[in-house]
Amino acid sequence: MYTVAGAGDSDLSPAPFNRNNSYNGNNADREHNLKRQEQSMAELMSSSEFRVAMEDAFSGTMAKDASFSRAWAAGKLHKQHFVHWATNHYHYIGPFGDYLGLMYANTPDHARDAKDFLLQNMYEEELSDDRHTDLLIRFAEACGGTREHVQDRNNAMPFAKGMQGWMYYVSGRENFVVSSAALIVGLESQVPSIYRAQYPTLINKYRFSEWEAEFFDLHITSDEIHGERGYQIVLKYADTPELQQRCLHFVREAADMRFAYTKALYQTYVEPDLGPWVEEDEREPALVG
Amino acid sequence: MPRIYFKTADQYVEFAEGDEVNVLRVAIREDVDVPWRCASGNCGTDRLMVEEGAENLDPPRRRERARLGELVDEGYRLACQTYTRGDVTFSWNPDQVGLDDEPGDGDGAGSRTGWAGTG
């Protein structure tokens, strides 16, 4: 099933970042390529083609491959780095209910299944069980942080505030299909791939309890379903070539935003302690191990 | 390729060798009629009996163990919480509801497994 047919659009934009988190080309080149590709694909894609195009759109810039995520999964980070992560993450995803509420208001009544999905997603974020931001703060406290520190906006990087502003913009100003592509497909559907690599490290290396790390466990599974339903909504309602292309554009942009934000976490908080990130298999022999 | 057999719906879904896939996500994507509601491990609507291939599933984590209790030992898993990396067969009661929503819980009219007359 996951070898979906119709992958003929594989000349989508190249990944702008390589595995060492450096940029592969300049923005002008990339924009030029995107425009050329979008012009050549100005026909309505089938559902399977469009799905593959969306998956390809962020496959090279997934946040799981950013330096901070890689260092986390490799067990290189210290607990104070996790506090910084939680603080920034709070200001990035803390208003997720707001974003979904704006999307809900922008979704027409005839797309009832999409409205219901957004409402359910909002409910799960805030009310169905523990509030998700409380789970995040629980983890920060287990790392030695405090609720007050996490909630203080002055402790967040400009990148985190930029993510927040971008999400308010997209959810409030774009067509609901486009904002679903950006926030649900481009961002939320990435979450399981990030946390599935990080959660075992938290439990096995850092010896956090499952209760302390519940934020990650919860999102590994719930965002699988949110992501899949996001795909279904975009596939169903992006019913013109223009909407499909705008969705692809915002999936790419969302992935770029999250990758840049995640990379900035490393540069801001980890690099002063551990130096630039180098993949284990690319380190000088004397430095490995 | 490894495959998930959703026995009650009589549907097979194959996935790429080397992948680990979430069972409920696969069911939703491929329109398999597995009952589900919250997808967060809270309601238990999507509990499935593992008939074969339990060794290919990741072990249940805290939320799933807390929700299912002794049903884990009886061979049940929550589709939303379960990943598989190989062949597996699941069955379920098509009419099952959430574990807290069953009528007559404990009085014989319903059962925690959701199977009428079993459990």
Interface residues (C-beta under 8 A of the other chain):
Chain A: M1 Y2 T3 E124 S128 D129 P192 E210 W211 E214 D217 L218 T221 S222 E224 I225 H226 G227 E228 R229 Y231 Q232
Chain B: V13 E14 F15 A16 D19 V21 N22 L24 R25 V26 I28 R29 E30 W36 C38 A39 S40 G41 N42 R61 R62 R63 C80 Q81
